[in-house]
Amino acid sequence: MLNLNRDVVVVGAGPSGLTAARELKKAGLTVAVLEARDRVGGRTWTGTVGGAMLEIGGQWVSPDQTVLLELLDELGLQTYPRYREGESMYIGADGVPVRYAGDSFPVDRDTQAEMDKLTALLDGLAAEIGASEPWAHPKARELDTISFHHWLRQHSSNEEACNNIGLFIAGGMLTKPAHAFSALQAVLMAASAGSFTHLTDEDFILDRRVVGGMQQVSLLLAQELGDDVVLNSPVRTINWEPDTEGHRVTVVSDGATVNARYVIMAVPPNLYSRVSFNPPLPRRQHQMHQHQSLGLVIKVHAVYSRPFWRNSGLSGTCFGAGSLVQEVYDNTNFGDARGTLVGFVSDEKADAVFELGAGERKRAILESIAGFLGAEALEPEVYYESDWGSEEWTRGAYASSYDLGGLHRYGKDQHAPVGPIYWSSSDLAAEGYQHVDGAIRMGRHTAARIMEVARVAVPAGA
């Protein structure tokens, strides 16, 4: 058991926690990062399965994620574009697969008009309300007390249009049914990406990948921090009390006891309750954390001897709001002669297939992908399901969101420190919400807040 004395202890070695630790250390403060897992990276994880490199967690970079792009450049990491040449596939309400080119689904004129109308409404709200303080807007309560499902149908009677628009936020981002979160939460998701239109544009939101995998960001940050990162060390107790210099903190984990002045909880809100706080957190915090939860998604990886879909003039991009696998993309690794597809099974559909045995589930998922791309999709060389809902130290994907009515009720308090305890994760970000970019932004922001309180000079750009 290590016994450490530090200025700041960070709980969680994902991109947010490691960024905060790096910024604090650059400013002259001492840090310790305690990580429950046997690896760094949090919800970014690059693994090798059957000889294939798979990005089991978060992986994509979009042009608006400027903070992440700057860090990638600083760390010497290269990016490459997602393959997108050729036509895409769409399965609509009639269940018939259709090839199409361009940005618009091949739907009838009325459905397209309704989709355009809903997109314009969401773009307008995202611009008006913004990502920083959506709970403070005059329309916040109105939008937060109606589900996204019902808000869509309040503005359109076209079911296919509603399902298609809902897909981009419900299954595609929050990984919850559209009836389980509010229209305000949907607006925040759109605003955090710059607009709802950005979420509907796979060539924007899924623009590039990191050569070698996104987890390298955390691996390189951890390498800089060296022995200040302690793995296999889940935090059990945080004890604190005021003293003449602010606060005295003792953080007890399985691998280390750290005496410090400040704590950063750099884990998703659903994991806060895994720690015993002494004194207990205030009532407001307890209530708020119970209204934040992660969604559920199976990220499916299928590796083939070659990217067969390209020979048919297809990009590998597929959409079907009613399909078991709602989205499919070409996820072939940089310089790899093999072809990789990645698909997503979200929320209630994930519930349903998790009731099947592993073999039945694999067959059902591959048959859904084959419904878009043909029988060759049924026989991958490597098949793997990323199941973050079963991860002990995550328990869902991709990030937490509030239940109906929770965002306007609690949002203003989600960043509020409790004594020496601060909160930092992509789940709490404005720009870059849910993404590595947001995690880095939150890490820098939280470090700057502690530097200000500790009367340490804040580096430019923090």
SULNORMO-V214856 format. One record per pair of residues at least 24 apart in sequence whose ideal C-beta (glycine too) atoms are under 10 Angstrom apart, sorted by the first residue. I is the first residue (numbers start at 1). J is the second residue. Records with the same first field share a line. If there is no record, write none. Layout:
I=J / J
This chain:
1=233 / 252 / 253 / 254 / 255 / 256 / 257
2=32 / 34 / 227 / 230 / 233 / 253 / 255 / 256 / 257 / 258
3=256 / 257 / 258 / 259
4=30 / 31 / 32 / 34 / 227 / 228 / 230 / 251 / 256 / 257 / 258 / 259 / 260
5=30 / 32 / 257 / 258 / 259 / 260
6=30 / 31 / 32 / 33 / 228 / 249 / 251 / 256 / 258 / 259 / 260 / 261 / 262
7=31 / 32 / 260 / 261 / 262 / 450 / 454 / 456
8=32 / 33 / 249 / 258 / 260 / 261 / 262 / 263 / 264 / 420 / 422 / 446 / 447 / 450 / 451 / 454
9=33 / 34 / 228 / 230 / 235 / 238 / 249 / 250 / 251 / 253 / 256 / 257 / 258 / 259 / 260 / 261 / 262 / 263 / 264 / 265 / 420
10=34 / 35 / 225 / 228 / 229 / 251 / 258 / 260 / 262 / 263 / 264 / 265 / 266 / 267 / 422 / 424 / 443 / 446 / 447
11=35 / 36 / 233 / 234 / 235 / 238 / 251 / 253 / 258 / 263 / 264 / 265 / 266 / 267 / 271 / 272 / 274 / 275 / 421 / 424
12=36 / 37 / 40 / 42 / 235 / 264 / 265 / 266 / 267 / 268 / 271 / 393 / 424 / 425
13=37 / 39 / 40 / 41 / 42 / 218 / 221 / 222 / 225 / 229 / 230 / 231 / 233 / 266 / 267
14=40 / 41 / 42 / 43 / 44 / 45 / 57 / 58 / 215 / 217 / 218 / 221 / 266 / 267 / 268 / 393 / 394 / 424 / 425 / 426 / 436 / 439 / 443
15=40 / 41 / 42 / 43 / 44 / 58 / 68 / 71 / 214 / 215 / 217 / 218 / 221 / 266 / 425 / 426 / 435 / 436 / 437 / 438 / 439 / 440 / 441 / 442 / 443
16=42 / 218 / 264 / 265 / 266 / 267 / 268 / 423 / 424 / 425 / 426 / 427 / 428 / 429 / 436 / 438 / 439 / 440 / 441 / 442 / 443 / 444 / 445 / 446 / 447
17=42 / 218 / 221 / 222 / 229 / 264 / 265 / 266 / 267 / 424 / 425 / 439 / 442 / 443 / 446
18=42 / 217 / 218 / 219 / 220 / 221 / 222 / 224 / 225 / 228 / 229 / 266 / 439 / 440 / 443
19=67 / 71 / 217 / 218 / 221 / 266 / 424 / 436 / 439 / 440 / 441 / 442 / 443 / 444 / 445 / 446 / 447
20=264 / 266 / 422 / 424 / 439 / 440 / 442 / 443 / 444 / 445 / 446 / 447 / 448 / 449 / 450
21=221 / 222 / 224 / 225 / 228 / 229 / 264 / 266 / 443 / 447
22=71 / 221 / 222 / 224 / 225 / 228 / 440 / 443 / 444 / 447
23=440 / 443 / 444 / 445 / 446 / 447 / 448 / 450 / 451 / 458 / 459 / 461 / 462
24=262 / 264 / 443 / 446 / 447 / 448 / 450 / 451 / 454 / 456
25=224 / 225 / 226 / 228 / 447
26=224 / 447 / 451 / 459 / 462
27=447 / 448 / 450 / 451 / 454 / 456 / 457 / 458 / 459 / 462
28=451 / 454 / 456 / 457
29=260 / 261 / 262 / 447 / 450 / 451 / 454 / 456
30=228 / 260 / 261
31=225 / 228 / 229 / 258 / 260 / 262 / 264 / 447
32=225 / 227 / 228 / 229 / 230 / 233 / 251 / 253 / 256 / 258 / 259 / 260
33=221 / 222 / 225 / 228 / 229 / 230 / 231 / 233 / 258 / 264 / 266
34=229 / 230 / 231 / 232 / 233 / 234 / 235 / 251 / 252 / 253 / 254 / 255 / 256 / 258 / 263 / 266
35=218 / 222 / 229 / 230 / 231 / 232 / 233 / 234 / 235 / 253 / 255 / 266 / 267 / 393
36=231 / 232 / 233 / 234 / 235 / 253 / 254 / 255 / 267 / 271 / 274 / 392 / 393 / 394
37=231 / 232 / 233 / 234 / 391 / 392 / 393 / 394
38=231 / 232 / 233
39=215 / 218 / 219 / 222 / 231 / 232
40=215 / 217 / 218 / 219 / 220 / 221 / 222 / 223 / 225 / 229 / 231
41=213 / 214 / 215 / 216 / 217 / 218 / 219 / 221 / 222 / 436
42=215 / 218 / 266 / 267 / 268 / 393 / 394 / 425 / 426 / 436 / 439
43=214 / 215 / 268 / 294 / 388 / 391 / 393 / 394 / 396 / 397 / 398 / 399 / 425 / 426 / 427 / 434 / 436 / 439
44=210 / 213 / 214 / 215 / 216 / 217 / 218 / 219 / 436 / 439
45=213 / 214 / 215 / 218 / 386 / 388 / 391 / 394
46=210 / 212 / 213 / 214 / 215 / 216 / 218 / 219
47=213 / 215 / 301 / 384 / 386
48=382
49=301 / 303 / 382 / 383 / 384
50=301 / 303 / 380 / 381 / 382 / 383 / 384
51=303 / 338 / 381 / 382
52=301 / 302 / 303 / 333 / 336 / 338 / 340 / 380 / 381 / 382 / 383 / 384
53=212 / 213 / 301 / 303 / 333 / 334 / 336 / 340
54=213 / 299 / 301 / 303 / 331 / 333 / 340 / 342 / 382 / 384 / 386
55=209 / 210 / 212 / 213 / 214 / 215 / 299 / 301 / 331 / 333 / 340 / 342 / 386
56=213 / 215 / 299 / 301 / 384 / 385 / 386 / 387 / 388 / 391
57=213 / 214 / 215 / 299 / 386 / 388 / 391 / 394 / 397 / 398 / 436
58=214 / 215 / 217 / 299 / 397 / 398 / 399 / 426 / 434 / 435 / 436 / 439
59=206 / 208 / 209 / 210 / 213 / 214 / 215 / 299 / 331 / 342 / 436
60=202 / 205 / 206 / 207 / 208 / 209 / 210 / 214 / 329 / 331 / 435 / 436
61=205 / 206 / 207 / 208 / 209 / 210 / 214 / 435 / 436 / 437
62=193 / 194 / 198 / 199 / 201 / 203 / 204 / 205 / 206 / 207 / 208 / 432 / 435 / 437
63=194 / 198 / 203 / 204 / 205 / 207 / 208
64=192 / 193 / 194 / 195 / 198 / 204 / 205 / 207 / 431 / 432 / 435 / 437
65=193 / 194 / 205 / 207 / 208 / 431 / 432 / 435 / 436 / 437 / 438 / 440 / 441
66=431 / 432 / 437 / 441
67=431 / 432 / 435 / 436 / 437 / 438 / 439 / 440 / 441 / 443 / 444 / 461
68=210 / 214 / 217 / 432 / 435 / 436 / 437 / 438 / 439 / 440 / 441
69=208 / 437
70=437 / 440 / 461
71=217 / 220 / 221 / 436 / 437 / 440 / 444
72=208 / 210 / 211 / 214 / 216 / 217 / 220 / 436
74=220
75=210 / 216 / 217 / 219 / 220 / 221 / 223 / 224
76=216 / 220
77=210 / 211 / 212 / 213 / 214 / 216 / 217 / 220
78=208 / 209 / 210 / 211 / 212 / 334
79=207 / 208 / 209 / 210 / 211 / 214 / 334
80=208 / 209 / 210 / 211 / 333 / 334 / 335
81=203 / 206 / 207 / 208 / 209 / 334
82=202 / 203 / 206 / 207 / 208 / 209 / 315 / 316 / 317 / 329 / 330 / 331 / 332
83=307 / 309 / 310 / 315 / 316 / 317 / 329 / 330 / 331 / 332 / 339 / 340
84=202 / 203 / 206 / 207 / 315 / 316 / 317 / 329 / 330
85=310 / 313 / 314 / 315 / 316 / 330
86=309 / 310 / 311 / 312 / 313 / 314 / 315 / 316 / 317 / 330
87=309 / 312 / 313 / 314 / 315 / 317
88=202 / 314 / 315 / 316 / 317 / 318 / 319 / 328 / 329 / 372
89=309 / 314 / 315 / 316 / 317 / 318 / 319 / 320 / 328 / 371 / 372 / 373 / 374
90=164 / 317 / 318 / 319 / 320 / 321 / 323 / 372
91=318 / 319 / 320 / 321 / 322 / 323 / 325 / 326 / 368 / 371 / 372
92=160 / 163 / 164 / 319 / 320 / 321 / 322 / 323
93=159 / 160 / 163 / 164 / 320 / 321 / 322
94=160 / 322
95=320 / 322 / 323 / 371
96=371
97=318 / 320 / 323 / 370 / 371 / 372 / 373 / 374
99=312 / 313 / 314 / 372
100=317 / 319
101=313 / 315
103=197 / 200 / 201 / 202 / 203 / 204
104=200
105=160 / 161 / 164 / 200 / 319 / 320 / 321
107=158 / 160 / 161 / 164
108=158 / 160 / 161
110=158 / 160 / 161
111=156 / 158 / 159 / 160 / 161 / 162 / 163 / 164
112=158 / 160 / 161 / 164
113=156 / 158 / 161
114=152 / 155 / 156 / 157 / 158 / 159 / 160 / 161 / 162 / 164 / 165
115=156 / 158 / 160 / 161 / 162 / 164 / 165 / 200
116=161 / 165
117=155 / 156 / 158 / 161 / 165
118=151 / 152 / 155 / 156 / 158 / 161 / 162 / 164 / 165 / 166 / 196
119=161 / 164 / 165 / 168 / 190 / 195 / 196 / 197 / 199 / 200
120=196 / 197
121=151 / 152 / 155 / 156 / 165 / 183 / 187 / 196
122=148 / 151 / 152 / 155 / 165 / 168 / 169 / 183 / 186 / 187 / 189 / 190 / 191 / 195 / 196 / 197 / 199 / 200
123=187 / 190 / 191 / 194 / 195 / 196 / 197 / 198 / 200
124=187 / 195 / 196
125=151 / 183 / 184 / 186 / 187 / 188 / 190 / 191 / 196
126=186 / 187 / 188 / 189 / 190 / 191 / 192 / 193 / 194 / 195 / 196 / 197 / 198 / 199
127=187 / 190 / 191 / 194 / 195 / 196
128=187 / 191
129=184 / 187 / 188 / 190 / 191
130=187 / 188 / 191 / 192 / 430 / 431
131=187 / 188 / 189 / 190 / 191 / 192 / 193 / 194 / 429 / 430 / 431 / 432 / 433 / 438
132=188 / 191 / 192 / 430 / 431
133=188 / 411 / 412 / 430
134=184 / 185 / 187 / 188 / 191 / 192 / 407 / 408 / 411 / 430
135=184 / 188 / 402 / 406 / 407 / 408 / 409 / 410 / 411 / 412 / 413 / 414
136=408 / 411 / 412
137=184 / 187 / 408
139=183 / 184 / 187 / 408
140=182 / 184 / 187 / 407 / 408 / 409 / 411 / 412
141=182 / 184 / 405 / 407 / 408 / 409
142=182 / 183 / 184 / 408
143=182 / 183 / 184 / 185 / 186 / 187 / 188 / 407 / 408
144=181 / 182 / 183 / 184 / 185 / 187 / 188 / 402 / 404 / 405 / 406 / 407 / 408 / 409 / 411
145=182 / 183 / 184 / 404 / 405 / 408 / 409
146=182 / 183 / 184 / 404 / 405
147=177 / 178 / 179 / 180 / 181 / 182 / 183 / 185 / 186 / 404 / 405
148=174 / 176 / 177 / 178 / 179 / 180 / 181 / 182 / 183 / 184 / 185 / 186 / 187 / 189 / 404
149=177 / 178 / 179 / 180 / 181 / 183 / 186
150=178 / 179 / 182 / 183
151=178 / 182 / 183 / 184 / 186 / 187
152=178 / 183 / 186
153=178
154=183
155=183
159=321
160=321 / 322
162=321
163=320 / 321 / 322 / 326
164=200 / 319 / 320 / 321 / 322
165=196 / 199 / 200 / 321
166=321
167=199 / 200 / 319 / 320 / 321 / 322 / 323 / 326 / 327 / 346
168=196 / 197 / 198 / 199 / 200 / 201 / 202 / 205 / 319 / 321 / 326 / 327
169=196 / 199 / 200 / 401
170=295 / 321 / 326 / 346 / 347
171=295 / 297 / 321 / 326 / 327 / 344 / 345 / 346 / 347 / 348 / 349 / 350
172=199 / 200 / 202 / 205 / 297 / 319 / 321 / 326 / 327 / 344 / 346 / 398
173=199 / 205 / 295 / 297 / 346 / 398 / 399 / 401 / 433 / 434 / 435
174=294 / 295 / 297 / 346 / 347 / 397 / 398 / 399 / 400 / 401 / 434
175=294 / 295 / 296 / 297 / 298 / 299 / 344 / 345 / 346 / 347 / 350 / 388 / 389 / 396 / 397 / 398 / 399 / 401 / 434
176=293 / 294 / 295 / 296 / 297 / 346 / 347 / 348 / 396 / 401 / 403
177=295 / 296 / 346 / 347 / 348 / 349 / 351
178=347
179=348 / 404
180=293 / 295 / 347 / 348 / 401 / 403 / 404
181=293 / 295 / 401 / 402 / 403 / 404 / 405 / 406 / 407
182=401 / 402 / 403 / 404 / 405 / 406 / 407 / 408
183=404
184=402 / 404 / 405 / 406 / 407 / 408 / 411
185=401 / 402 / 403 / 404 / 405 / 406 / 407 / 408 / 411
186=401
187=407
188=401 / 402 / 407 / 411 / 430 / 433
189=399 / 401 / 433 / 434
191=430 / 431 / 433
192=426 / 429 / 430 / 431 / 432 / 433 / 434 / 435 / 437 / 438
193=431 / 432 / 433 / 434 / 435
194=431
202=315 / 317 / 319 / 327 / 329
203=315 / 317
205=435
206=317 / 327 / 329 / 331 / 342
209=331 / 332 / 333 / 334
210=334 / 436
211=333 / 334 / 335
212=333 / 334
213=333 / 334
214=436
215=436
217=436 / 439 / 440
218=436 / 439
221=440 / 443
230=254 / 255 / 256 / 258
231=255
233=258
234=271 / 274 / 275 / 392 / 393
235=263 / 265 / 267 / 271 / 274 / 275 / 276
236=274 / 275 / 276
237=275 / 276 / 277 / 278
238=263 / 265 / 275 / 276 / 277 / 278 / 281 / 418 / 419 / 420 / 421
239=276 / 277 / 278 / 279
240=277 / 278 / 279 / 418 / 419 / 420 / 421
241=278 / 279 / 419 / 420
242=419 / 420
245=454
246=419 / 420 / 453 / 454
247=419 / 420 / 421 / 453
248=420
249=419 / 420 / 421
250=278
251=275 / 421
252=276
260=420
261=420 / 450 / 453 / 454
262=417 / 419 / 420 / 421 / 422 / 446 / 449 / 450 / 453 / 454
263=417 / 418 / 419 / 420 / 421 / 422 / 423 / 450
264=417 / 420 / 421 / 422 / 423 / 424 / 425 / 442 / 443 / 446 / 447 / 449 / 450
265=417 / 418 / 421 / 422 / 423 / 424 / 425 / 446
266=422 / 423 / 424 / 425 / 426 / 439 / 442 / 443 / 446
267=393 / 394 / 423 / 424 / 425 / 427
268=292 / 293 / 294 / 393 / 394 / 395 / 396 / 397 / 398 / 399 / 400 / 425 / 426 / 427 / 428
269=293 / 294 / 399 / 400 / 401 / 402 / 414 / 423 / 425 / 427 / 428
270=294 / 394 / 395 / 396 / 399 / 400 / 427
271=392 / 393 / 394 / 395 / 400 / 425
272=421 / 423
274=392 / 393 / 395
275=421
277=418 / 419 / 421
279=418 / 419
280=418
281=418 / 419 / 421
282=413 / 416 / 418 / 419
284=410 / 413 / 416 / 418
285=410 / 413 / 414 / 416 / 418 / 421 / 423
287=406 / 409 / 410 / 413
288=402 / 406 / 409 / 410 / 411 / 412 / 413 / 414 / 416
289=400 / 410 / 414 / 423
290=403 / 406 / 410
291=400 / 401 / 402 / 403 / 404 / 405 / 406 / 407 / 409 / 410
292=399 / 400 / 401 / 402 / 403 / 406 / 407 / 410 / 414 / 427 / 428
293=395 / 396 / 400 / 401 / 402 / 403 / 406
294=388 / 389 / 394 / 395 / 396 / 397 / 398 / 399 / 400 / 401 / 427
295=346 / 347 / 350 / 388 / 389 / 396 / 397 / 398 / 399 / 400 / 401
296=345 / 346 / 347 / 348 / 349 / 350 / 351 / 354 / 387 / 388 / 389 / 395 / 396 / 397
297=326 / 344 / 345 / 346 / 347 / 349 / 350 / 386 / 387 / 388 / 389 / 396 / 397 / 398
298=324 / 325 / 343 / 344 / 345 / 346 / 349 / 350 / 353 / 354 / 361 / 365 / 385 / 386 / 387 / 388 / 389 / 397
299=331 / 342 / 343 / 344 / 345 / 346 / 384 / 385 / 386 / 387 / 388 / 397 / 398
300=325 / 328 / 341 / 342 / 343 / 344 / 345 / 361 / 362 / 365 / 366 / 368 / 369 / 380 / 383 / 384 / 385 / 386
301=331 / 340 / 341 / 342 / 343 / 380 / 382 / 383 / 384 / 385 / 386
302=328 / 331 / 339 / 340 / 341 / 342 / 343 / 362 / 365 / 366 / 369 / 377 / 378 / 379 / 380 / 381 / 382 / 383 / 384
303=331 / 332 / 333 / 336 / 338 / 339 / 340 / 341 / 380 / 381 / 382 / 383 / 384
304=332 / 338 / 339 / 340 / 341 / 376 / 377 / 379 / 380 / 381 / 382
305=337 / 338 / 339 / 376 / 379 / 380 / 381
306=332 / 337 / 338 / 339 / 376
307=331 / 332 / 336 / 337 / 338 / 339 / 340 / 341
308=339 / 341 / 373 / 374 / 376 / 377
309=339 / 341 / 372 / 373 / 374 / 376 / 377
310=339
311=339 / 376
312=373 / 374 / 376
314=372 / 373 / 374
316=340 / 341 / 342 / 372 / 373
317=372
318=343 / 368 / 369 / 371 / 372 / 373 / 377
319=372
320=368 / 371 / 372
322=349
323=349 / 368 / 369 / 371 / 372
324=349 / 350 / 352 / 353 / 361 / 364 / 365 / 367 / 368 / 369 / 371
325=349 / 353 / 364 / 365 / 366 / 367 / 368 / 369 / 370 / 371 / 372
326=368
327=372
328=368 / 369 / 371 / 372 / 373 / 377
338=380 / 381 / 382
339=376 / 380 / 381
340=380 / 381 / 382
341=366 / 369 / 372 / 373 / 377 / 380
342=369 / 386
343=368 / 369 / 372 / 377 / 385
344=386 / 397
345=385
346=397
350=385 / 387 / 389 / 397
351=389
353=385
354=385 / 387 / 389 / 390
358=385
361=385
397=434
398=426 / 427 / 433 / 434 / 435
399=425 / 426 / 427 / 428 / 429 / 433 / 434 / 435 / 438 / 439
400=425 / 426 / 427 / 428 / 434
401=427 / 433 / 434
415=442 / 445 / 446 / 449
417=446 / 449 / 450 / 453
420=450 / 453
422=446 / 447 / 449 / 450 / 453
424=449 / 450
